[in-house]
Amino acid sequence: MARPLRREARQRRARPQLAIGVWEWLSGKKPYEELPDDTKFDLLILTSGVRSEKEFWDRITAAVKAGEIEISTEKEHYAADPPLIPDLVR
C-alpha cells in the first residue's frame, strides 16, 4: 500500500507548477494592477520567448484544468526553469 502512495506523490512532484498569483490573474480573480511585483515578474518570466502569449495562456489554462500543471503557493518562477509548455517557446 505504501508504494502506490509514494508513486502518486512522485508524480505530483513531477508535474510542472504554476504560482498561485499567476493563476489568480489568469483566472480573472485579480486584475494586473492589484498583483504584487513578484507575480508581475513571474508573468514576465513565463512569457519570455513564447511565440504567442494568447495561445500560451490558453494552453496553460487548459493544462491546469486538466491537472497537468499544479497550482502552488510556494512556486517562484525563474528564467532557468524549464518551460511549462515547451512547444510554444521559440
DOPAMAR-279278 format. One record per residue (C-alpha): residue in three letters; residue number from 1; x, y, z. Coordinates in steps of 0.2 Angstrom, whole numbers. Layout:
{pado ALA,NUM,{X,Y,Z}}
...
***
This chain:
{pado MET,1,{0,0,0}}
{pado ALA,2,{14,12,4}}
{pado ARG,3,{22,10,-14}}
{pado PRO,4,{7,17,-23}}
{pado LEU,5,{6,32,-12}}
{pado ARG,6,{24,36,-15}}
{pado ARG,7,{22,34,-33}}
{pado GLU,8,{7,46,-33}}
{pado ALA,9,{17,58,-23}}
{pado ARG,10,{32,57,-35}}
{pado GLN,11,{20,60,-50}}
{pado ARG,12,{13,75,-41}}
{pado ARG,13,{30,82,-38}}
{pado ALA,14,{35,79,-56}}
{pado ARG,15,{20,90,-63}}
{pado PRO,16,{25,107,-68}}
{pado GLN,17,{19,120,-56}}
{pado LEU,18,{12,137,-58}}
{pado ALA,19,{12,151,-45}}
{pado ILE,20,{-5,154,-37}}
{pado GLY,21,{-3,173,-40}}
{pado VAL,22,{-2,169,-59}}
{pado TRP,23,{-17,158,-58}}
{pado GLU,24,{-27,171,-49}}
{pado TRP,25,{-23,184,-63}}
{pado LEU,26,{-26,171,-77}}
{pado SER,27,{-42,165,-70}}
{pado GLY,28,{-48,183,-68}}
{pado LYS,29,{-48,184,-49}}
{pado LYS,30,{-36,198,-48}}
{pado PRO,31,{-33,212,-61}}
{pado TYR,32,{-15,215,-66}}
{pado GLU,33,{-14,232,-57}}
{pado GLU,34,{-18,223,-40}}
{pado LEU,35,{-4,210,-42}}
{pado PRO,36,{11,210,-31}}
{pado ASP,37,{28,214,-40}}
{pado ASP,38,{34,196,-38}}
{pado THR,39,{19,190,-48}}
{pado LYS,40,{21,203,-61}}
{pado PHE,41,{39,197,-63}}
{pado ASP,42,{33,179,-64}}
{pado LEU,43,{21,184,-79}}
{pado LEU,44,{36,192,-87}}
{pado ILE,45,{47,176,-85}}
{pado LEU,46,{34,164,-90}}
{pado THR,47,{30,173,-107}}
{pado SER,48,{48,177,-111}}
{pado GLY,49,{52,168,-128}}
{pado VAL,50,{34,162,-131}}
{pado ARG,51,{28,164,-149}}
{pado SER,52,{10,169,-145}}
{pado GLU,53,{5,175,-127}}
{pado LYS,54,{-13,171,-130}}
{pado GLU,55,{-10,154,-136}}
{pado PHE,56,{2,151,-121}}
{pado TRP,57,{-11,157,-108}}
{pado ASP,58,{-25,147,-116}}
{pado ARG,59,{-14,131,-116}}
{pado ILE,60,{-8,135,-98}}
{pado THR,61,{-27,137,-93}}
{pado ALA,62,{-32,120,-101}}
{pado ALA,63,{-17,111,-93}}
{pado VAL,64,{-21,117,-76}}
{pado LYS,65,{-39,112,-78}}
{pado ALA,66,{-34,95,-85}}
{pado GLY,67,{-22,93,-69}}
{pado GLU,68,{-6,93,-80}}
{pado ILE,69,{0,109,-71}}
{pado GLU,70,{-1,111,-52}}
{pado ILE,71,{-6,127,-43}}
{pado SER,72,{7,130,-30}}
{pado THR,73,{8,143,-16}}
{pado GLU,74,{26,141,-14}}
{pado LYS,75,{32,142,-33}}
{pado GLU,76,{43,156,-39}}
{pado HIS,77,{47,156,-57}}
{pado TYR,78,{65,159,-63}}
{pado ALA,79,{72,161,-81}}
{pado ALA,80,{81,145,-79}}
{pado ASP,81,{66,134,-76}}
{pado PRO,82,{60,123,-89}}
{pado PRO,83,{46,130,-100}}
{pado LEU,84,{28,125,-94}}
{pado ILE,85,{23,122,-112}}
{pado PRO,86,{39,118,-121}}
{pado ASP,87,{32,118,-139}}
{pado LEU,88,{26,136,-138}}
{pado VAL,89,{44,143,-134}}
{pado ARG,90,{54,149,-148}}
***
